[in-house]
Each structure stands twice: as structure tokens, then as C-alpha cells.
Amino acid sequence: MVVGIVTWDLHLNGCASLKDKRRILKSLKDRLHRRFNVSVAETAHQELWQRAELACCVMATDRRQAETVLGAADRLVAGDGFARIIDSTMSFV
């Protein structure tokens, strides 16, 4: 059993309030969960309007499977028009 975690530091384009931020993050978290069956949470910068940190976790039978799922999740976040990845880290336990 392998647990894979990817963390994204994001810049949220065009957010003018925390309400805008919540809307963008909720949409992104819901899409990640629906498409890849992963757990996603906002882990830092909760009070900043245009910055967020999201962590995404997956459990898999082997590392290759976890890397595949997290890589696809990373591509989904990178393709989002409202969030720009500033930094990301991936780890496996």
C-alpha cells in the first residue's frame, strides 16, 4: 500500500474576495475528487484572497499507480483557467 501526496501552492487570478476564492477552490476540489477519487483539502493561506495551498492524497497498491493518478491531477490543476501553480511537491509513503 502506497500513499501519495501532492501539494500545490496556487495563485488565484481575479479573486476580489474570500467568496470568490471559495467558489474557485470548491470547483477545483470537486472536479479532482469526482474524476480521480482523491481527497483534497485547502491546507494554508485560508485568509488570503489570491493565494491558496491545496493538498491532494491518494492511496494505491503501488507507487506507479499513485504517480499516474497524481500526475493526472496535476495536469487538471495546471489546466485550470483560474488557478496558476506557483510551486508543487509530490511525496510517497
C-alpha positions in Angstrom: 0.0 0.0 0.0 1.3 3.4 -1.0 0.0 6.9 0.0 0.8 9.6 -2.5 0.5 13.3 -1.7 0.8 16.3 -4.0 0.7 19.9 -2.6 0.2 22.9 -4.9 0.9 26.5 -4.0 -1.6 28.4 -6.1 -2.2 32.0 -7.3 -5.9 32.6 -7.9 -6.4 35.0 -10.8 -9.1 37.6 -10.4 -10.2 36.9 -6.8 -11.6 40.0 -5.2 -12.9 38.4 -2.0 -12.8 35.2 0.0 -16.2 34.3 -1.5 -14.5 34.3 -5.0 -11.7 32.2 -3.6 -14.0 29.6 -2.0 -16.0 29.3 -5.3 -12.9 28.6 -7.3 -11.4 26.2 -4.8 -14.7 24.3 -4.3 -15.0 23.8 -8.0 -11.4 22.6 -8.3 -11.6 20.3 -5.3 -14.9 18.8 -6.5 -13.5 18.1 -10.0 -10.4 16.4 -8.6 -12.5 14.3 -6.2 -15.0 13.3 -8.9 -12.5 12.5 -11.6 -9.7 10.8 -9.6 -11.4 9.7 -6.3 -8.8 11.6 -4.3 -9.0 13.5 -1.0 -8.3 17.2 -1.4 -8.1 20.0 1.2 -7.0 23.6 1.5 -4.0 23.4 3.9 -2.7 27.0 4.1 -3.4 30.7 3.2 -7.1 30.5 4.2 -7.4 34.2 4.8 -5.6 35.4 1.6 -7.8 36.2 -1.4 -5.5 35.3 -4.3 -3.3 32.6 -2.8 -4.1 29.0 -1.7 -2.4 25.8 -0.9 -4.2 22.6 -1.8 -3.1 19.1 -0.8 -4.3 16.0 -2.7 -3.9 12.5 -1.4 -4.4 9.1 -3.0 -4.0 5.5 -1.7 -2.8 3.0 -4.3 -1.5 -0.6 -4.5 1.9 0.6 -5.8 3.9 3.8 -6.4 3.4 3.8 -10.2 -0.3 3.8 -9.8 -0.2 6.7 -7.3 2.2 8.6 -9.6 -0.2 8.1 -12.5 -3.2 9.4 -10.6 -1.3 12.4 -9.0 0.2 13.3 -12.4 -3.2 13.4 -14.0 -4.5 15.5 -11.1 -1.5 17.9 -11.5 -2.4 18.3 -15.2 -6.0 19.1 -14.3 -4.9 21.8 -11.9 -2.3 23.2 -14.4 -5.1 23.5 -17.0 -7.5 25.4 -14.7 -8.0 28.9 -16.0 -8.5 30.5 -12.6 -5.5 28.9 -10.7 -1.9 29.1 -11.6 0.6 26.7 -9.9 3.4 28.6 -8.2 5.1 25.6 -6.7 4.2 21.9 -6.2 5.7 19.0 -4.3 5.0 15.3 -4.5 5.8 12.7 -1.9 5.1 9.0 -1.2 4.8 7.0 2.0 
